[in-house]
Amino acid sequence: MKLHYLLIGMACLGLRVSNAQESVTVELPCVSTKELFSELQNKYKEIPIIAGIANDQAKSTVSIWLNPDTNNWTIIASNQEISCVVGTGVELKAVPTNRGPSI
């Protein structure tokens, strides 16, 4: 299944856009949402840690799943019954941010 993800695909692939009219088309492995979520939870011991609505034509829900013991992660884009693996990796960790001066 071909999915067009401008921001999601570029973020996962580390690409930058120089022109707002450009896009990235990638082939993503897509399966039943129920099957994929079950496999992430049962086989890989991952849990969803963050989710949001993508600014794509399909209004996909994007979620990041994490195995809290191994820090392995998976990024999923879902549209109702179908979910696609956008990316996977290891050693996910929070990046400290400076929220400004303390009061």
C-alpha positions in Angstrom: 0.0 0.0 0.0 1.4 3.4 -1.0 1.0 6.1 1.6 2.0 9.7 1.2 3.4 11.2 4.4 5.2 14.5 4.0 6.2 15.2 7.6 6.1 11.7 9.1 8.2 10.1 6.4 10.7 12.9 6.4 11.1 12.9 10.1 11.7 9.2 10.2 14.1 9.3 7.3 15.8 12.5 8.4 14.9 14.4 5.3 14.4 18.1 5.0 12.0 19.9 2.6 13.3 23.0 0.8 10.1 23.6 -1.0 6.6 23.2 0.5 5.4 21.6 -2.7 7.8 18.6 -2.3 6.7 15.3 -0.7 8.1 11.9 0.0 6.4 8.7 -1.1 7.4 5.5 0.7 6.3 1.9 0.7 5.3 1.0 4.3 4.4 -2.5 5.6 0.7 -2.3 6.5 -1.6 -4.8 8.2 -4.7 -5.0 10.3 -4.5 -2.6 13.2 -5.8 -5.2 15.6 -3.1 -7.7 14.5 -0.3 -5.2 14.6 -1.2 -3.8 18.0 -1.5 -7.3 19.4 1.9 -8.3 18.1 3.5 -5.1 19.5 2.0 -5.8 22.9 2.5 -9.6 23.1 5.6 -10.4 21.0 7.6 -7.2 21.5 6.2 -6.1 24.9 5.7 -2.5 23.6 3.2 0.0 24.9 1.9 3.2 23.3 3.6 6.2 24.9 2.5 9.0 22.7 -0.1 9.5 19.9 -1.5 12.3 17.8 -3.4 13.1 14.6 -1.1 13.6 11.5 -1.6 16.5 9.2 -2.0 14.2 6.2 -4.9 13.7 3.9 -6.1 10.5 5.7 -5.9 12.2 9.1 -3.9 9.2 10.4 -3.3 8.6 14.0 0.4 8.4 14.6 1.7 6.6 17.7 5.0 5.8 19.2 5.3 2.4 21.0 8.1 1.6 23.5 9.3 -1.5 25.3 10.2 0.1 28.6 12.7 -2.7 29.5 14.8 -2.7 26.2 14.0 0.9 24.9 13.1 -0.6 21.5 10.5 1.5 19.7 8.0 1.4 16.8 6.3 4.3 15.1 2.8 3.4 13.7 0.5 5.3 11.4 -3.1 4.1 11.6 -6.2 4.8 9.6 -9.2 3.0 11.1 -8.7 -0.8 10.4 -5.2 -0.5 8.8 -1.9 0.4 10.5 1.5 0.9 8.9 5.0 0.6 10.4 6.7 4.0 9.7 9.9 3.1 11.6 11.5 1.0 14.3 14.6 1.4 16.4 16.5 1.0 19.6 17.6 3.1 22.6 14.7 5.5 22.7 15.2 8.1 25.4 13.8 11.5 26.4 15.7 14.5 25.3 16.0 17.2 28.0 14.5 20.5 27.1 15.0 23.9 28.6 11.6 25.3 29.4 12.9 28.7 30.4 13.9 30.3 33.6 12.5 29.1 36.9 10.3 31.6 38.8 
